Amino acid sequence: RSAQALGAGALSLYPRKCQDHEDLRRVTLRTDEVDFVDFFRAYAGHDDVATCGALKSMCVETTAFWIRFLCPQTCGCDEYKGPLWVRSGCPQTCEGNAKYLQEEDSIECKDTPSAELQNDPAWKAWWVGNWSEWYAAQWEGFKTDKVPDCKILDASNPEAGALPELLCAYGQSAQFSGSLRLFC
């Protein structure tokens, strides 16, 4: 069967471990063996898609459910303060590993200093090169790949507009879209 034919019904097929699939040509989902390479060729628009490492740059795309599902370690699903904006596809088991829980427990409830944010690869990944035209219309900085500090998420900041509501998700909203509450 093709990966496309499985669709949303595969949501209940999350792996028991947070680990990358070694062979994307032979992925077992329930009783079916699925070859995802042709699907990833069509998705990526090129042939170099047979390994999780080759797919890594696409992990942050909003439509990359299957990449995150099959390559959770490569994508950073097991990082509490990782680069993913959208976490759909990440196996839930990734949130229960020691590394994830340690990162979660170590976060203090305070704004991260601006200098630290400017050097944080996860924070940068949220702001640079990962936004649609709609988001770019919400804040001019998206158009110039500007990396802001926590003030941009302060609802009293006129420059923030709708960003605090959009990017400071919690609960179920954060599960789908992620949240910058981890930083600010």
Biotite code that builds the C-alpha atoms (Angstrom):
import biotite.structure as struc

atoms = struc.array([
    struc.Atom([0.000, 0.000, 0.000], chain_id="A", res_id=1, res_name="ARG", atom_name="CA", element="C"),
    struc.Atom([1.126, 3.535, -0.579], chain_id="A", res_id=2, res_name="SER", atom_name="CA", element="C"),
    struc.Atom([1.738, 6.034, 2.211], chain_id="A", res_id=3, res_name="ALA", atom_name="CA", element="C"),
    struc.Atom([-0.880, 8.337, 0.704], chain_id="A", res_id=4, res_name="GLN", atom_name="CA", element="C"),
    struc.Atom([-3.574, 5.654, 0.924], chain_id="A", res_id=5, res_name="ALA", atom_name="CA", element="C"),
    struc.Atom([-3.076, 5.354, 4.690], chain_id="A", res_id=6, res_name="LEU", atom_name="CA", element="C"),
    struc.Atom([-4.049, 8.971, 5.371], chain_id="A", res_id=7, res_name="GLY", atom_name="CA", element="C"),
    struc.Atom([-5.327, 10.065, 8.773], chain_id="A", res_id=8, res_name="ALA", atom_name="CA", element="C"),
    struc.Atom([-6.289, 6.522, 9.769], chain_id="A", res_id=9, res_name="GLY", atom_name="CA", element="C"),
    struc.Atom([-2.642, 5.922, 10.630], chain_id="A", res_id=10, res_name="ALA", atom_name="CA", element="C"),
    struc.Atom([-2.795, 8.342, 13.541], chain_id="A", res_id=11, res_name="LEU", atom_name="CA", element="C"),
    struc.Atom([-3.415, 5.459, 15.922], chain_id="A", res_id=12, res_name="SER", atom_name="CA", element="C"),
    struc.Atom([-0.244, 3.731, 14.724], chain_id="A", res_id=13, res_name="LEU", atom_name="CA", element="C"),
    struc.Atom([2.276, 5.737, 16.712], chain_id="A", res_id=14, res_name="TYR", atom_name="CA", element="C"),
    struc.Atom([5.496, 3.850, 17.414], chain_id="A", res_id=15, res_name="PRO", atom_name="CA", element="C"),
    struc.Atom([6.161, 2.531, 20.894], chain_id="A", res_id=16, res_name="ARG", atom_name="CA", element="C"),
    struc.Atom([9.646, 4.055, 20.854], chain_id="A", res_id=17, res_name="LYS", atom_name="CA", element="C"),
    struc.Atom([10.917, 7.467, 19.882], chain_id="A", res_id=18, res_name="CYS", atom_name="CA", element="C"),
    struc.Atom([13.404, 6.365, 17.274], chain_id="A", res_id=19, res_name="GLN", atom_name="CA", element="C"),
    struc.Atom([13.975, 6.863, 13.562], chain_id="A", res_id=20, res_name="ASP", atom_name="CA", element="C"),
    struc.Atom([13.015, 4.151, 11.097], chain_id="A", res_id=21, res_name="HIS", atom_name="CA", element="C"),
    struc.Atom([16.196, 2.803, 9.549], chain_id="A", res_id=22, res_name="GLU", atom_name="CA", element="C"),
    struc.Atom([14.622, 1.681, 6.260], chain_id="A", res_id=23, res_name="ASP", atom_name="CA", element="C"),
    struc.Atom([12.014, 4.052, 4.855], chain_id="A", res_id=24, res_name="LEU", atom_name="CA", element="C"),
    struc.Atom([11.307, 1.529, 2.084], chain_id="A", res_id=25, res_name="ARG", atom_name="CA", element="C"),
    struc.Atom([10.050, -1.040, 4.603], chain_id="A", res_id=26, res_name="ARG", atom_name="CA", element="C"),
    struc.Atom([7.917, 0.548, 7.301], chain_id="A", res_id=27, res_name="VAL", atom_name="CA", element="C"),
    struc.Atom([5.442, -1.726, 9.055], chain_id="A", res_id=28, res_name="THR", atom_name="CA", element="C"),
    struc.Atom([2.155, -0.070, 10.006], chain_id="A", res_id=29, res_name="LEU", atom_name="CA", element="C"),
    struc.Atom([-0.120, -2.580, 11.716], chain_id="A", res_id=30, res_name="ARG", atom_name="CA", element="C"),
    struc.Atom([0.077, -5.522, 9.303], chain_id="A", res_id=31, res_name="THR", atom_name="CA", element="C"),
    struc.Atom([1.057, -3.560, 6.184], chain_id="A", res_id=32, res_name="ASP", atom_name="CA", element="C"),
    struc.Atom([4.561, -2.928, 4.944], chain_id="A", res_id=33, res_name="GLU", atom_name="CA", element="C"),
    struc.Atom([4.770, 0.514, 3.330], chain_id="A", res_id=34, res_name="VAL", atom_name="CA", element="C"),
    struc.Atom([7.438, 2.005, 1.066], chain_id="A", res_id=35, res_name="ASP", atom_name="CA", element="C"),
    struc.Atom([7.572, 5.734, 1.922], chain_id="A", res_id=36, res_name="PHE", atom_name="CA", element="C"),
    struc.Atom([10.420, 6.652, -0.444], chain_id="A", res_id=37, res_name="VAL", atom_name="CA", element="C"),
    struc.Atom([8.193, 7.338, -3.474], chain_id="A", res_id=38, res_name="ASP", atom_name="CA", element="C"),
    struc.Atom([5.880, 9.429, -1.292], chain_id="A", res_id=39, res_name="PHE", atom_name="CA", element="C"),
    struc.Atom([8.862, 11.448, 0.016], chain_id="A", res_id=40, res_name="PHE", atom_name="CA", element="C"),
    struc.Atom([10.208, 11.910, -3.537], chain_id="A", res_id=41, res_name="ARG", atom_name="CA", element="C"),
    struc.Atom([6.910, 13.484, -4.532], chain_id="A", res_id=42, res_name="ALA", atom_name="CA", element="C"),
    struc.Atom([6.766, 15.531, -1.329], chain_id="A", res_id=43, res_name="TYR", atom_name="CA", element="C"),
    struc.Atom([10.349, 16.809, -1.546], chain_id="A", res_id=44, res_name="ALA", atom_name="CA", element="C"),
    struc.Atom([10.569, 17.130, -5.315], chain_id="A", res_id=45, res_name="GLY", atom_name="CA", element="C"),
    struc.Atom([13.908, 15.291, -5.520], chain_id="A", res_id=46, res_name="HIS", atom_name="CA", element="C"),
    struc.Atom([15.328, 11.769, -5.201], chain_id="A", res_id=47, res_name="ASP", atom_name="CA", element="C"),
    struc.Atom([17.578, 12.081, -2.119], chain_id="A", res_id=48, res_name="ASP", atom_name="CA", element="C"),
    struc.Atom([14.928, 11.017, 0.410], chain_id="A", res_id=49, res_name="VAL", atom_name="CA", element="C"),
    struc.Atom([15.794, 7.464, 1.431], chain_id="A", res_id=50, res_name="ALA", atom_name="CA", element="C"),
    struc.Atom([17.119, 8.341, 4.910], chain_id="A", res_id=51, res_name="THR", atom_name="CA", element="C"),
    struc.Atom([15.957, 10.443, 7.819], chain_id="A", res_id=52, res_name="CYS", atom_name="CA", element="C"),
    struc.Atom([19.117, 12.534, 7.529], chain_id="A", res_id=53, res_name="GLY", atom_name="CA", element="C"),
    struc.Atom([18.194, 13.463, 3.966], chain_id="A", res_id=54, res_name="ALA", atom_name="CA", element="C"),
    struc.Atom([14.753, 14.609, 5.152], chain_id="A", res_id=55, res_name="LEU", atom_name="CA", element="C"),
    struc.Atom([15.928, 16.617, 8.172], chain_id="A", res_id=56, res_name="LYS", atom_name="CA", element="C"),
    struc.Atom([15.606, 20.070, 6.604], chain_id="A", res_id=57, res_name="SER", atom_name="CA", element="C"),
    struc.Atom([11.901, 19.391, 5.959], chain_id="A", res_id=58, res_name="MET", atom_name="CA", element="C"),
    struc.Atom([11.018, 18.408, 9.544], chain_id="A", res_id=59, res_name="CYS", atom_name="CA", element="C"),
    struc.Atom([9.872, 21.928, 10.414], chain_id="A", res_id=60, res_name="VAL", atom_name="CA", element="C"),
    struc.Atom([7.411, 22.196, 7.522], chain_id="A", res_id=61, res_name="GLU", atom_name="CA", element="C"),
    struc.Atom([3.804, 22.295, 8.676], chain_id="A", res_id=62, res_name="THR", atom_name="CA", element="C"),
    struc.Atom([2.822, 19.469, 6.297], chain_id="A", res_id=63, res_name="THR", atom_name="CA", element="C"),
    struc.Atom([5.699, 17.120, 7.252], chain_id="A", res_id=64, res_name="ALA", atom_name="CA", element="C"),
    struc.Atom([3.587, 14.822, 9.448], chain_id="A", res_id=65, res_name="PHE", atom_name="CA", element="C"),
    struc.Atom([5.037, 11.616, 7.963], chain_id="A", res_id=66, res_name="TRP", atom_name="CA", element="C"),
    struc.Atom([8.618, 12.838, 8.202], chain_id="A", res_id=67, res_name="ILE", atom_name="CA", element="C"),
    struc.Atom([8.197, 13.587, 11.922], chain_id="A", res_id=68, res_name="ARG", atom_name="CA", element="C"),
    struc.Atom([6.339, 10.290, 12.381], chain_id="A", res_id=69, res_name="PHE", atom_name="CA", element="C"),
    struc.Atom([9.094, 8.185, 10.790], chain_id="A", res_id=70, res_name="LEU", atom_name="CA", element="C"),
    struc.Atom([12.133, 10.271, 11.811], chain_id="A", res_id=71, res_name="CYS", atom_name="CA", element="C"),
    struc.Atom([11.315, 11.644, 15.283], chain_id="A", res_id=72, res_name="PRO", atom_name="CA", element="C"),
    struc.Atom([14.889, 11.770, 16.595], chain_id="A", res_id=73, res_name="GLN", atom_name="CA", element="C"),
    struc.Atom([16.245, 13.416, 13.451], chain_id="A", res_id=74, res_name="THR", atom_name="CA", element="C"),
    struc.Atom([13.422, 15.968, 13.593], chain_id="A", res_id=75, res_name="CYS", atom_name="CA", element="C"),
    struc.Atom([13.876, 16.773, 17.284], chain_id="A", res_id=76, res_name="GLY", atom_name="CA", element="C"),
    struc.Atom([10.559, 15.375, 18.535], chain_id="A", res_id=77, res_name="CYS", atom_name="CA", element="C"),
    struc.Atom([12.433, 14.233, 21.633], chain_id="A", res_id=78, res_name="ASP", atom_name="CA", element="C"),
    struc.Atom([13.583, 17.784, 22.469], chain_id="A", res_id=79, res_name="GLU", atom_name="CA", element="C"),
    struc.Atom([11.324, 19.772, 24.773], chain_id="A", res_id=80, res_name="TYR", atom_name="CA", element="C"),
    struc.Atom([12.842, 23.028, 23.651], chain_id="A", res_id=81, res_name="LYS", atom_name="CA", element="C"),
    struc.Atom([13.477, 21.908, 20.086], chain_id="A", res_id=82, res_name="GLY", atom_name="CA", element="C"),
    struc.Atom([13.094, 23.493, 16.655], chain_id="A", res_id=83, res_name="PRO", atom_name="CA", element="C"),
    struc.Atom([9.630, 22.183, 15.782], chain_id="A", res_id=84, res_name="LEU", atom_name="CA", element="C"),
    struc.Atom([6.811, 24.636, 15.343], chain_id="A", res_id=85, res_name="TRP", atom_name="CA", element="C"),
    struc.Atom([4.316, 21.951, 14.417], chain_id="A", res_id=86, res_name="VAL", atom_name="CA", element="C"),
    struc.Atom([4.656, 18.715, 16.379], chain_id="A", res_id=87, res_name="ARG", atom_name="CA", element="C"),
    struc.Atom([1.925, 16.706, 14.644], chain_id="A", res_id=88, res_name="SER", atom_name="CA", element="C"),
    struc.Atom([3.367, 13.378, 13.629], chain_id="A", res_id=89, res_name="GLY", atom_name="CA", element="C"),
    struc.Atom([5.781, 13.238, 16.554], chain_id="A", res_id=90, res_name="CYS", atom_name="CA", element="C"),
    struc.Atom([5.216, 9.991, 18.470], chain_id="A", res_id=91, res_name="PRO", atom_name="CA", element="C"),
    struc.Atom([3.890, 10.649, 21.958], chain_id="A", res_id=92, res_name="GLN", atom_name="CA", element="C"),
    struc.Atom([6.616, 8.387, 23.314], chain_id="A", res_id=93, res_name="THR", atom_name="CA", element="C"),
    struc.Atom([9.116, 11.141, 22.491], chain_id="A", res_id=94, res_name="CYS", atom_name="CA", element="C"),
    struc.Atom([7.669, 13.267, 25.276], chain_id="A", res_id=95, res_name="GLU", atom_name="CA", element="C"),
    struc.Atom([8.284, 10.585, 27.884], chain_id="A", res_id=96, res_name="GLY", atom_name="CA", element="C"),
    struc.Atom([12.012, 10.020, 27.418], chain_id="A", res_id=97, res_name="ASN", atom_name="CA", element="C"),
    struc.Atom([14.562, 11.108, 30.018], chain_id="A", res_id=98, res_name="ALA", atom_name="CA", element="C"),
    struc.Atom([16.066, 13.867, 27.852], chain_id="A", res_id=99, res_name="LYS", atom_name="CA", element="C"),
    struc.Atom([12.672, 15.453, 27.154], chain_id="A", res_id=100, res_name="TYR", atom_name="CA", element="C"),
    struc.Atom([11.543, 15.280, 30.781], chain_id="A", res_id=101, res_name="LEU", atom_name="CA", element="C"),
    struc.Atom([14.844, 16.705, 32.047], chain_id="A", res_id=102, res_name="GLN", atom_name="CA", element="C"),
    struc.Atom([14.553, 19.669, 29.656], chain_id="A", res_id=103, res_name="GLU", atom_name="CA", element="C"),
    struc.Atom([10.943, 20.205, 30.724], chain_id="A", res_id=104, res_name="GLU", atom_name="CA", element="C"),
    struc.Atom([11.853, 20.166, 34.433], chain_id="A", res_id=105, res_name="ASP", atom_name="CA", element="C"),
    struc.Atom([14.817, 22.507, 33.998], chain_id="A", res_id=106, res_name="SER", atom_name="CA", element="C"),
    struc.Atom([12.924, 25.400, 32.413], chain_id="A", res_id=107, res_name="ILE", atom_name="CA", element="C"),
    struc.Atom([12.395, 28.329, 34.729], chain_id="A", res_id=108, res_name="GLU", atom_name="CA", element="C"),
    struc.Atom([9.329, 30.517, 34.495], chain_id="A", res_id=109, res_name="CYS", atom_name="CA", element="C"),
    struc.Atom([11.064, 33.654, 33.239], chain_id="A", res_id=110, res_name="LYS", atom_name="CA", element="C"),
    struc.Atom([12.029, 35.347, 29.991], chain_id="A", res_id=111, res_name="ASP", atom_name="CA", element="C"),
    struc.Atom([15.219, 34.074, 28.413], chain_id="A", res_id=112, res_name="THR", atom_name="CA", element="C"),
    struc.Atom([17.762, 36.928, 28.123], chain_id="A", res_id=113, res_name="PRO", atom_name="CA", element="C"),
    struc.Atom([17.937, 38.514, 24.665], chain_id="A", res_id=114, res_name="SER", atom_name="CA", element="C"),
    struc.Atom([21.626, 37.666, 24.144], chain_id="A", res_id=115, res_name="ALA", atom_name="CA", element="C"),
    struc.Atom([20.923, 34.010, 24.910], chain_id="A", res_id=116, res_name="GLU", atom_name="CA", element="C"),
    struc.Atom([17.969, 33.927, 22.500], chain_id="A", res_id=117, res_name="LEU", atom_name="CA", element="C"),
    struc.Atom([20.066, 35.356, 19.658], chain_id="A", res_id=118, res_name="GLN", atom_name="CA", element="C"),
    struc.Atom([22.418, 32.354, 19.969], chain_id="A", res_id=119, res_name="ASN", atom_name="CA", element="C"),
    struc.Atom([19.788, 29.672, 20.574], chain_id="A", res_id=120, res_name="ASP", atom_name="CA", element="C"),
    struc.Atom([19.308, 27.509, 17.445], chain_id="A", res_id=121, res_name="PRO", atom_name="CA", element="C"),
    struc.Atom([15.807, 26.431, 18.491], chain_id="A", res_id=122, res_name="ALA", atom_name="CA", element="C"),
    struc.Atom([14.642, 30.043, 19.015], chain_id="A", res_id=123, res_name="TRP", atom_name="CA", element="C"),
    struc.Atom([16.150, 31.088, 15.677], chain_id="A", res_id=124, res_name="LYS", atom_name="CA", element="C"),
    struc.Atom([14.435, 28.183, 13.914], chain_id="A", res_id=125, res_name="ALA", atom_name="CA", element="C"),
    struc.Atom([11.065, 29.515, 15.066], chain_id="A", res_id=126, res_name="TRP", atom_name="CA", element="C"),
    struc.Atom([11.638, 32.907, 13.460], chain_id="A", res_id=127, res_name="TRP", atom_name="CA", element="C"),
    struc.Atom([13.818, 32.437, 10.385], chain_id="A", res_id=128, res_name="VAL", atom_name="CA", element="C"),
    struc.Atom([12.638, 30.941, 7.113], chain_id="A", res_id=129, res_name="GLY", atom_name="CA", element="C"),
    struc.Atom([9.677, 28.994, 8.447], chain_id="A", res_id=130, res_name="ASN", atom_name="CA", element="C"),
    struc.Atom([6.732, 31.286, 7.829], chain_id="A", res_id=131, res_name="TRP", atom_name="CA", element="C"),
    struc.Atom([3.930, 31.669, 5.342], chain_id="A", res_id=132, res_name="SER", atom_name="CA", element="C"),
    struc.Atom([2.925, 34.959, 3.756], chain_id="A", res_id=133, res_name="GLU", atom_name="CA", element="C"),
    struc.Atom([0.070, 35.166, 6.250], chain_id="A", res_id=134, res_name="TRP", atom_name="CA", element="C"),
    struc.Atom([2.494, 35.221, 9.192], chain_id="A", res_id=135, res_name="TYR", atom_name="CA", element="C"),
    struc.Atom([4.729, 37.675, 7.347], chain_id="A", res_id=136, res_name="ALA", atom_name="CA", element="C"),
    struc.Atom([1.738, 40.014, 7.199], chain_id="A", res_id=137, res_name="ALA", atom_name="CA", element="C"),
    struc.Atom([1.421, 39.801, 11.009], chain_id="A", res_id=138, res_name="GLN", atom_name="CA", element="C"),
    struc.Atom([4.966, 41.020, 11.702], chain_id="A", res_id=139, res_name="TRP", atom_name="CA", element="C"),
    struc.Atom([7.452, 42.691, 9.357], chain_id="A", res_id=140, res_name="GLU", atom_name="CA", element="C"),
    struc.Atom([10.390, 40.871, 10.965], chain_id="A", res_id=141, res_name="GLY", atom_name="CA", element="C"),
    struc.Atom([9.392, 37.597, 9.274], chain_id="A", res_id=142, res_name="PHE", atom_name="CA", element="C"),
    struc.Atom([10.141, 39.175, 5.894], chain_id="A", res_id=143, res_name="LYS", atom_name="CA", element="C"),
    struc.Atom([13.699, 40.049, 6.919], chain_id="A", res_id=144, res_name="THR", atom_name="CA", element="C"),
    struc.Atom([14.513, 36.956, 9.011], chain_id="A", res_id=145, res_name="ASP", atom_name="CA", element="C"),
    struc.Atom([14.812, 39.145, 12.100], chain_id="A", res_id=146, res_name="LYS", atom_name="CA", element="C"),
    struc.Atom([15.333, 37.242, 15.357], chain_id="A", res_id=147, res_name="VAL", atom_name="CA", element="C"),
    struc.Atom([13.474, 39.153, 18.103], chain_id="A", res_id=148, res_name="PRO", atom_name="CA", element="C"),
    struc.Atom([13.592, 38.872, 21.868], chain_id="A", res_id=149, res_name="ASP", atom_name="CA", element="C"),
    struc.Atom([10.728, 38.074, 24.246], chain_id="A", res_id=150, res_name="CYS", atom_name="CA", element="C"),
    struc.Atom([9.268, 41.586, 23.971], chain_id="A", res_id=151, res_name="LYS", atom_name="CA", element="C"),
    struc.Atom([7.673, 40.534, 20.660], chain_id="A", res_id=152, res_name="ILE", atom_name="CA", element="C"),
    struc.Atom([5.400, 38.179, 22.616], chain_id="A", res_id=153, res_name="LEU", atom_name="CA", element="C"),
    struc.Atom([4.305, 40.794, 25.138], chain_id="A", res_id=154, res_name="ASP", atom_name="CA", element="C"),
    struc.Atom([0.631, 41.593, 24.487], chain_id="A", res_id=155, res_name="ALA", atom_name="CA", element="C"),
    struc.Atom([1.186, 45.205, 25.605], chain_id="A", res_id=156, res_name="SER", atom_name="CA", element="C"),
    struc.Atom([3.813, 45.708, 22.871], chain_id="A", res_id=157, res_name="ASN", atom_name="CA", element="C"),
    struc.Atom([2.102, 47.429, 19.876], chain_id="A", res_id=158, res_name="PRO", atom_name="CA", element="C"),
    struc.Atom([4.528, 45.712, 17.470], chain_id="A", res_id=159, res_name="GLU", atom_name="CA", element="C"),
    struc.Atom([3.396, 42.278, 18.739], chain_id="A", res_id=160, res_name="ALA", atom_name="CA", element="C"),
    struc.Atom([-0.067, 42.411, 17.195], chain_id="A", res_id=161, res_name="GLY", atom_name="CA", element="C"),
    struc.Atom([-1.608, 38.933, 17.234], chain_id="A", res_id=162, res_name="ALA", atom_name="CA", element="C"),
    struc.Atom([1.715, 37.140, 17.814], chain_id="A", res_id=163, res_name="LEU", atom_name="CA", element="C"),
    struc.Atom([1.249, 36.532, 21.578], chain_id="A", res_id=164, res_name="PRO", atom_name="CA", element="C"),
    struc.Atom([-2.063, 34.779, 20.938], chain_id="A", res_id=165, res_name="GLU", atom_name="CA", element="C"),
    struc.Atom([-0.701, 32.852, 17.941], chain_id="A", res_id=166, res_name="LEU", atom_name="CA", element="C"),
    struc.Atom([2.673, 31.791, 19.321], chain_id="A", res_id=167, res_name="LEU", atom_name="CA", element="C"),
    struc.Atom([2.130, 31.356, 23.056], chain_id="A", res_id=168, res_name="CYS", atom_name="CA", element="C"),
    struc.Atom([-0.158, 28.345, 22.823], chain_id="A", res_id=169, res_name="ALA", atom_name="CA", element="C"),
    struc.Atom([-0.770, 26.001, 25.722], chain_id="A", res_id=170, res_name="TYR", atom_name="CA", element="C"),
    struc.Atom([-2.614, 22.742, 26.300], chain_id="A", res_id=171, res_name="GLY", atom_name="CA", element="C"),
    struc.Atom([-3.983, 20.992, 23.211], chain_id="A", res_id=172, res_name="GLN", atom_name="CA", element="C"),
    struc.Atom([-3.116, 23.971, 20.992], chain_id="A", res_id=173, res_name="SER", atom_name="CA", element="C"),
    struc.Atom([0.556, 23.646, 21.923], chain_id="A", res_id=174, res_name="ALA", atom_name="CA", element="C"),
    struc.Atom([0.498, 19.932, 21.081], chain_id="A", res_id=175, res_name="GLN", atom_name="CA", element="C"),
    struc.Atom([-0.376, 20.777, 17.474], chain_id="A", res_id=176, res_name="PHE", atom_name="CA", element="C"),
    struc.Atom([1.387, 24.065, 16.951], chain_id="A", res_id=177, res_name="SER", atom_name="CA", element="C"),
    struc.Atom([4.070, 24.237, 19.584], chain_id="A", res_id=178, res_name="GLY", atom_name="CA", element="C"),
    struc.Atom([4.628, 27.262, 21.732], chain_id="A", res_id=179, res_name="SER", atom_name="CA", element="C"),
    struc.Atom([7.173, 29.920, 22.446], chain_id="A", res_id=180, res_name="LEU", atom_name="CA", element="C"),
    struc.Atom([6.065, 29.926, 26.084], chain_id="A", res_id=181, res_name="ARG", atom_name="CA", element="C"),
    struc.Atom([9.157, 27.763, 26.628], chain_id="A", res_id=182, res_name="LEU", atom_name="CA", element="C"),
    struc.Atom([11.343, 30.804, 26.063], chain_id="A", res_id=183, res_name="PHE", atom_name="CA", element="C"),
    struc.Atom([9.298, 33.743, 27.345], chain_id="A", res_id=184, res_name="CYS", atom_name="CA", element="C"),
])
